[in-house]
Amino acid sequence: MTGFVLKRLGSALLVLLALSVLVYALFYVAPGDPARLACGERCNPQQIAQVREQLGLNAPVVTQYLHFLQGLLAGRDYSGGAGLVLHCDAPCLGFSYQNDRQVTELLLERLPATLSLALGSLVIWLVVGVGTGLLSALRRGGPTERVLTVLTLAATGTPVFILGLLLLMAVCAYLQWLPFPTYVPFGEDPEQWAWNLLLPWVTLGVFESAKYARLTRSSTLETLAEDHIRTFRAYGVGERRIVTRHAVRGAVAPVIALSAVDFGTMIGGAVLTESLFGIPGLGKTLIDGVRVVDLPVVVGVVLAIGTAVVLAGAVADLLYALADRRVTLT
């Protein structure tokens, strides 16, 4: 097991290194003026030249990337002009000249909102998706399965922003059960934090649960069709025990692995949901950075999202190995 963990962590580090090269080449080496993009559209030539000097863009490309990598691993100093030195602690994702803040500080400020959205959605899609999938598999061929299949297909085919709009119109505008959501930090008021995130949680949770319902159903049916299940039935083992101890366990492994990956993707992938409900998370930060062409913010968010996905993939492999020890033998 130790060798398997070290192997997966080593692979994740190599992928992260490749990601940093790709992101730097895409945003800083590709055609265009990174200094102008970092400074903003309103900067004059003198300010752009100052930003170019601060970012070290006059150095060779390899040296620029090494400075960029140094900032991620150990922090770096930026020249602020007139002898002023701006220090950026690791992981340094750059300096947003348009916000006059370090990108790392900006992302850490927005991260709790995204984590709140992702964690609540995770609970909903696991409970609803796994429960629906198990019920559909155990009621195979009956009216219950047909109804659940129709609902699952409807949830899968409805875009997340359409689902969110429908919930806003029905719950907030027409029925007036809830006010229109306004994000409240958990530390200020936990009750209002939960109530204002309820609709975003349901929107993402219902949308993702359809995928987990199909996965759980297929995994459960596959497990129930295996030879050892037929042997248990031949020896008179009760159906409830077979389902709870064997069928559910067979369905849990792929669900755990997929949940970890989806959670990592959700860290930056809930752009539409955050924009629709006004949640100040990483997704909305990315949209705002693109809108005003704030290059350091865009690069920082892309790196943060990529890192979350890579680490989530590594965690998914480890969780899958814990659920099915045969994986460590491959």
ABEGO torsion letter per residue (X at the ends): XAAAAAAAAAAAAAAAAAAAAAAAAAAAABBEBAAAAAAEAABBAAAAAAAAAAAGAABBAAAAAAAAAAAAAAEBBBBAEGGBBBBBBOBBAEBBAAAGBBAAAAAAAAAAAAAAAAAAAAAAAAAAAAAAAAAAAAABGBAAAAAAAAAAAAAAABBAAAAAAAAAAAAAAAAGABBBBBBBBAAABAAAAAAAAAAAAAAAAAAAAAAAAAAAAAAAAAAAABAAAAAAAAAGBBAAAAAAAAAAAAAAAAAAAAAAAAAAAAAAAAAAAAAAAGBBBAAAAAAAAAAAGBAAAAAAAAAAAAAAAAAAAAAAAAAAAAABAAAAAX
